[in-house]
Amino acid sequence: MAETHERLIARLAAVLSDLHDMEPGAERLCEAGRRMLDADGAALTVMTPSRTLVVLAATDPLASKLEDVQDVVGEGPTKDAYRENLVQLADFSPGHEARWPLMHEHGRRLGFSGRVVTLPLKPYGDPVGALLVYGSGESFWVDPVTAEFLGVAMGAALVQDPRLAPERQAGTEAWSSRAQVHQATGMIISQVGVRPEDAMALLRGQAFANESTLLEVAQEVIERQIDFRHFTIEGD
């Protein structure tokens, strides 16, 4: 059963707060994605201007290998997630038809049997990164509502961190410099004890969930209509 956006925002706030002591950066963002999707492992990639995929972080060696093998064979869910801007599934379970036969062959050589799901991270529409997650067995899956929400929220965190996506930082200055957005971000940090890039991810996730603008959500936070501590919305 798909989670509601309200539940997803509350859960993301809890995960990010729990990871507060972990060093900021790709590893922390990658682990947050793994926990949100209840996956066994995860890898975070970005694409360079020359269209080369770069693995920024992985929670474990298998996740890293599942990304690396796609560069070797020239196909796979991460490449298609960037190209099609859609969530991709690769099923390595016995008896399933291989959409990417070369990757499947290499995956089985690694001894992997399970599912791989890749989410495009797209805070503004086009992918700025991708999150690959995997789980053992045929029961592992990511529902579309969670995937869409996390793609927006994690994408926002990615572009907010200049160490992860410096070439995109300039494009975010127009809205991140707004006084109200800064004030709302500070209030979220105080409410749930997260880092600035995490607060922006929560703000962006709330805007996506309610089809609002970032500035509109910031104003609601400042006016205390939204409180991320308990994720309550006054007037409901």
PEDA-V181186 format. One record per residue. N is the residue number from 0. RES is the residue in one small letter. PHI is phi in whole degrees, 0 to 359 (999 if undefined). PSI is psi in whole degrees, 0 to 359 (NA if undefined). BURIAL is 1 if it has 16 or more other C-alpha atoms within 10 Angstrom, else 0. Layout:
# PEDA-V181186
n: {N | N}
res: {RES | RES}
phi: {PHI | PHI}
psi: {PSI | PSI}
burial: {BURIAL | BURIAL}
This chain:
# PEDA-V181186
n: {0 | 1 | 2 | 3 | 4 | 5 | 6 | 7 | 8 | 9 | 10 | 11 | 12 | 13 | 14 | 15 | 16 | 17 | 18 | 19 | 20 | 21 | 22 | 23 | 24 | 25 | 26 | 27 | 28 | 29 | 30 | 31 | 32 | 33 | 34 | 35 | 36 | 37 | 38 | 39 | 40 | 41 | 42 | 43 | 44 | 45 | 46 | 47 | 48 | 49 | 50 | 51 | 52 | 53 | 54 | 55 | 56 | 57 | 58 | 59 | 60 | 61 | 62 | 63 | 64 | 65 | 66 | 67 | 68 | 69 | 70 | 71 | 72 | 73 | 74 | 75 | 76 | 77 | 78 | 79 | 80 | 81 | 82 | 83 | 84 | 85 | 86 | 87 | 88 | 89 | 90 | 91 | 92 | 93 | 94 | 95 | 96 | 97 | 98 | 99 | 100 | 101 | 102 | 103 | 104 | 105 | 106 | 107 | 108 | 109 | 110 | 111 | 112 | 113 | 114 | 115 | 116 | 117 | 118 | 119 | 120 | 121 | 122 | 123 | 124 | 125 | 126 | 127 | 128 | 129 | 130 | 131 | 132 | 133 | 134 | 135 | 136 | 137 | 138 | 139 | 140 | 141 | 142 | 143 | 144 | 145 | 146 | 147 | 148 | 149 | 150 | 151 | 152 | 153 | 154 | 155 | 156 | 157 | 158 | 159 | 160 | 161 | 162 | 163 | 164 | 165 | 166 | 167 | 168 | 169 | 170 | 171 | 172 | 173 | 174 | 175 | 176 | 177 | 178 | 179 | 180 | 181 | 182 | 183 | 184 | 185 | 186 | 187 | 188 | 189 | 190 | 191 | 192 | 193 | 194 | 195 | 196 | 197 | 198 | 199 | 200 | 201 | 202 | 203 | 204 | 205 | 206 | 207 | 208 | 209 | 210 | 211 | 212 | 213 | 214 | 215 | 216 | 217 | 218 | 219 | 220 | 221 | 222 | 223 | 224 | 225 | 226 | 227 | 228 | 229 | 230 | 231 | 232 | 233 | 234 | 235}
res: {m | a | e | t | h | e | r | l | i | a | r | l | a | a | v | l | s | d | l | h | d | m | e | p | g | a | e | r | l | c | e | a | g | r | r | m | l | d | a | d | g | a | a | l | t | v | m | t | p | s | r | t | l | v | v | l | a | a | t | d | p | l | a | s | k | l | e | d | v | q | d | v | v | g | e | g | p | t | k | d | a | y | r | e | n | l | v | q | l | a | d | f | s | p | g | h | e | a | r | w | p | l | m | h | e | h | g | r | r | l | g | f | s | g | r | v | v | t | l | p | l | k | p | y | g | d | p | v | g | a | l | l | v | y | g | s | g | e | s | f | w | v | d | p | v | t | a | e | f | l | g | v | a | m | g | a | a | l | v | q | d | p | r | l | a | p | e | r | q | a | g | t | e | a | w | s | s | r | a | q | v | h | q | a | t | g | m | i | i | s | q | v | g | v | r | p | e | d | a | m | a | l | l | r | g | q | a | f | a | n | e | s | t | l | l | e | v | a | q | e | v | i | e | r | q | i | d | f | r | h | f | t | i | e | g | d}
phi: {999 | 290 | 280 | 285 | 298 | 298 | 293 | 295 | 296 | 297 | 290 | 296 | 300 | 293 | 296 | 295 | 295 | 294 | 264 | 302 | 279 | 282 | 304 | 294 | 135 | 296 | 298 | 291 | 295 | 296 | 294 | 298 | 296 | 299 | 293 | 298 | 258 | 52 | 265 | 282 | 200 | 208 | 221 | 246 | 233 | 230 | 250 | 283 | 303 | 274 | 70 | 259 | 280 | 239 | 278 | 277 | 199 | 212 | 281 | 197 | 300 | 295 | 300 | 296 | 293 | 293 | 280 | 300 | 296 | 291 | 290 | 293 | 265 | 77 | 205 | 147 | 294 | 292 | 299 | 286 | 298 | 292 | 290 | 263 | 58 | 223 | 296 | 237 | 237 | 238 | 254 | 263 | 292 | 302 | 90 | 267 | 291 | 272 | 287 | 240 | 302 | 292 | 294 | 300 | 298 | 291 | 298 | 290 | 296 | 283 | 83 | 271 | 225 | 168 | 235 | 241 | 235 | 241 | 253 | 287 | 264 | 218 | 293 | 238 | 119 | 269 | 296 | 250 | 189 | 211 | 244 | 262 | 231 | 223 | 215 | 280 | 87 | 280 | 279 | 289 | 201 | 238 | 285 | 300 | 296 | 296 | 298 | 295 | 298 | 292 | 300 | 285 | 295 | 289 | 297 | 296 | 295 | 296 | 285 | 283 | 262 | 297 | 287 | 264 | 219 | 299 | 289 | 258 | 298 | 299 | 290 | 265 | 298 | 303 | 263 | 287 | 276 | 296 | 300 | 291 | 293 | 299 | 296 | 296 | 300 | 298 | 293 | 294 | 302 | 292 | 290 | 240 | 67 | 249 | 277 | 304 | 293 | 288 | 299 | 293 | 297 | 294 | 297 | 292 | 297 | 294 | 297 | 297 | 298 | 250 | 53 | 249 | 273 | 299 | 294 | 297 | 293 | 301 | 297 | 294 | 293 | 298 | 278 | 62 | 280 | 239 | 231 | 283 | 298 | 240 | 42 | 248 | 241 | 297 | 98 | 286}
psi: {131 | 142 | 153 | 161 | 323 | 317 | 320 | 319 | 316 | 319 | 321 | 319 | 318 | 318 | 313 | 322 | 320 | 333 | 14 | 324 | 351 | 142 | 134 | 153 | 194 | 321 | 319 | 318 | 321 | 316 | 324 | 318 | 319 | 315 | 319 | 328 | 5 | 43 | 163 | 328 | 166 | 155 | 142 | 128 | 157 | 161 | 130 | 165 | 335 | 10 | 29 | 132 | 132 | 125 | 115 | 325 | 155 | 144 | 343 | 165 | 323 | 318 | 318 | 318 | 324 | 333 | 313 | 322 | 334 | 327 | 325 | 314 | 348 | 20 | 163 | 173 | 326 | 317 | 318 | 330 | 320 | 314 | 318 | 348 | 40 | 154 | 138 | 145 | 133 | 121 | 114 | 9 | 148 | 138 | 355 | 140 | 136 | 118 | 325 | 84 | 321 | 319 | 319 | 318 | 315 | 324 | 320 | 329 | 331 | 353 | 17 | 132 | 110 | 208 | 145 | 132 | 132 | 128 | 128 | 134 | 113 | 79 | 336 | 11 | 307 | 146 | 135 | 350 | 183 | 146 | 118 | 131 | 153 | 155 | 147 | 142 | 166 | 351 | 343 | 130 | 159 | 122 | 151 | 324 | 314 | 317 | 314 | 316 | 312 | 327 | 321 | 311 | 313 | 328 | 321 | 318 | 323 | 312 | 343 | 339 | 108 | 340 | 336 | 321 | 64 | 327 | 346 | 352 | 322 | 327 | 344 | 352 | 327 | 318 | 333 | 340 | 351 | 134 | 322 | 324 | 318 | 317 | 316 | 320 | 316 | 322 | 321 | 320 | 316 | 323 | 313 | 3 | 43 | 174 | 164 | 318 | 330 | 320 | 321 | 324 | 318 | 320 | 315 | 322 | 320 | 321 | 317 | 316 | 329 | 10 | 43 | 172 | 162 | 319 | 322 | 317 | 320 | 317 | 322 | 324 | 314 | 321 | 4 | 28 | 336 | 131 | 112 | 351 | 317 | 5 | 67 | 143 | 114 | 141 | 348 | NA}
burial: {0 | 0 | 0 | 0 | 1 | 1 | 0 | 1 | 1 | 1 | 0 | 1 | 1 | 1 | 1 | 1 | 1 | 0 | 1 | 0 | 0 | 0 | 0 | 0 | 1 | 1 | 1 | 1 | 1 | 1 | 1 | 1 | 1 | 1 | 1 | 1 | 1 | 0 | 1 | 1 | 1 | 1 | 1 | 1 | 1 | 1 | 1 | 0 | 0 | 0 | 0 | 0 | 1 | 0 | 1 | 1 | 1 | 1 | 1 | 0 | 0 | 1 | 1 | 1 | 0 | 1 | 1 | 0 | 1 | 1 | 1 | 0 | 0 | 0 | 1 | 1 | 1 | 1 | 1 | 1 | 1 | 1 | 0 | 0 | 1 | 1 | 1 | 1 | 1 | 1 | 1 | 1 | 1 | 0 | 0 | 0 | 0 | 0 | 0 | 1 | 0 | 1 | 1 | 1 | 0 | 1 | 1 | 0 | 0 | 0 | 0 | 1 | 1 | 1 | 1 | 1 | 1 | 1 | 1 | 1 | 1 | 1 | 1 | 0 | 0 | 0 | 1 | 1 | 1 | 1 | 1 | 1 | 1 | 1 | 1 | 1 | 0 | 0 | 0 | 1 | 1 | 1 | 0 | 0 | 1 | 1 | 1 | 1 | 1 | 1 | 1 | 1 | 1 | 1 | 1 | 1 | 1 | 1 | 1 | 1 | 1 | 0 | 0 | 1 | 1 | 0 | 0 | 0 | 1 | 0 | 0 | 0 | 0 | 0 | 0 | 1 | 0 | 0 | 0 | 1 | 1 | 1 | 0 | 1 | 1 | 1 | 1 | 1 | 1 | 0 | 0 | 1 | 1 | 1 | 1 | 1 | 1 | 1 | 1 | 1 | 1 | 1 | 1 | 1 | 1 | 1 | 1 | 1 | 1 | 0 | 0 | 0 | 0 | 1 | 1 | 0 | 1 | 1 | 1 | 0 | 1 | 1 | 0 | 0 | 0 | 1 | 1 | 1 | 0 | 0 | 0 | 0 | 0 | 0 | 0 | 0}
